[in-house]
Amino acid sequence: MDKAQKFELMNKIVRELEDLQNSQTALITKIGQIEVDNMNGLNDKYLEDHLGDMHGKIAENVDAVTEIFAHFETQRDEYAEKNRGAIEAAQAAAAAAAV
């Protein structure tokens, strides 16, 4: 795998981590809405107990994904800076070959 291919794979992983982060955030939003709906009249004890636990676990996951995302994004940026010339040369060669 050349440097440009490795950089593209790193970009793909960054996009996937960002998507994972967004998905986890959406889950927290949905659980929060169910919790509010439950408090606004249903008052189901089972939902209250279990949704609260689930909310906490997913919040921990969001924190973990955010930490991994930030670390890997920094790693990707450092790799790009260190290998800028090789990446640009490989990308230019690939673009020339595609024409």
Secondary structure, DSSP 8 states (H G I E B T S, - for coil): --HHHHHHHHHHHHHHHHHHHHHHHHHHHHHHHHHHHIIIII--HHHHHHHHHHHHHHHHHHHHHHHHHHHHHHHHHHHHHHTHHHHHHHHHHHHHHH-
